[in-house]
Amino acid sequence: MTAITVSTADYARLDAWIDSHFDAEVQFLQALIQVPTDTPPGNNAPHAERTAELLQGFGFIAEKHAVPAAEVQAAGMQSITNLVVRRAYGLGKTIALNAHGDVVPPGEGWTHDPYGAEIKDGKIYGRATAVSKGDFASFTFAVRALESLGLPLQGAVELHFTYDEEFGGELGPGWLLKNKITQPDLMIAAGFSYQVVTAHNGCLQMEVTVHGKMAHAAIPTSGVDALQGAVHILKALYAQNTLYQNITSQVEGITHPYLNVGTIVGGTNTNVVPGKVTFKLDRRMIPEENPVEVEANIRKIIADAAASQPGITVDIKRLLLARSMRPLPGNAPLVDAIQKHGLAVFGETIPAMGTPLYTDVRLYAEAGIPGVIYGAGPRTVLESHAKRADERLDLEDLRRATKVIARTLCDLLA
């Protein structure tokens, strides 16, 4: 089939279709927000069922790929059903659009119902509005708009709606790719509207258990204080964290590596010398770093610090190793099209850059599939309130991002 030239009139028709169906897009998003997907505990199959039901109302058949219960439970979750919608038009490239439905629990401090999908002052509020149920909506309605034109398209689009981003993605995109359920040529994953992301940090998460010897607080010398040992180890880790500021990434949008200790638990009672303390750390890796070397270095810092504390021993368990996403040369058509239409729709330049976050998008890149991160959302994670109270999405960002995605698909498949 001969490629066609997409005209400005075609873009205008796409925009008009999205405008005329925008109320339905918002209602679709509201229905998705109203089904909780808190992870943990990670009981996400009900949301997939609801999503598939809603998609069927648009004439989209969603394949339901249930991850075996044993694999899900071993990962610390309850249920996962990943969805794949295939829209084939002719010979050509397959473009996957991926968004994840799982999200951290809402926590405290909300002034809006986290599952209410309330709209106020042009924003929709609720857990996962910005990350990433908003792009369930933008991607679905972009494909619907594309098909409304009736153009002789070449290639295919797949919607990948997955449910394991919070725990690393191995049972989301990783599982679909490993089981050869999909093998797209290009990929766009859920993101924000004001930048097209081509690279991101990696992440190493570890659980460190410090062992001492429990004793009565009245005779502390009869024990070994695990908390005191943990403090010594933490001081060594935080000293290393300061040194990370001297390591600079060459990727715009990414600064330097850093380390965070997110949880600490231990001890049995106020009047007992703690015999065991456990903490979990998160080490963000810039794209230039080698994950194997990073992990070996962290383990050595912990082991050396523990060795200097008599009676202290440690167990170190890796919880997650998410490699960084590096740009693949084949992503240029995606970057070019999104920047072109971002400028037209938003009226400003959409930079190509990196992000300090880590995502499950890296799994597509590791499989050799060029991709970018782009979708509905504000300029920063902070502005979106993602993983905080009152997460929100500006509805105009949703509308305009849907137009950018639809125009991009039109360019690449026409």
Buried (B, 14 or more C-beta within 10 A) or exposed (E): EEEBEBEEEBBEBBBEBBEEBBEBBBEBBBBBBBBBBBBEEBBBBEBBBBBBEBBEEBEBEBBBBEBEEEEBEEBEBBBBBBBBBBBEBEEBBBBBBBBBBBBBBBEEEBEBBBBBBBBEEEBBBBBBBBBBBBBBBBBBBBBBBBBBBEBEBBBBBBBBBBBBBBBBBBBBBBBBBEEEBBEBBBBBBBBBBBBBBBBBBBBBBBBBBBBBBBBEEEEEEEBBBBBBBBBBBBEBBEEBBEEBEEEEBEBEBBBBBBBEBEEBEBBEEEEBBBBBBBBBBBBBBBBBBEBEEBBEBBBEBBEEBBEEBEEBBBEBEEBBBBBBBBBBEBBBBBBBBBBBBBEBBBEEEBEBBBBBBBBBBBBBBBBEBBBBBBBBBBEEBEBBBBBBBBBBBBBBBBBBBBBBBBBBBBBBBB
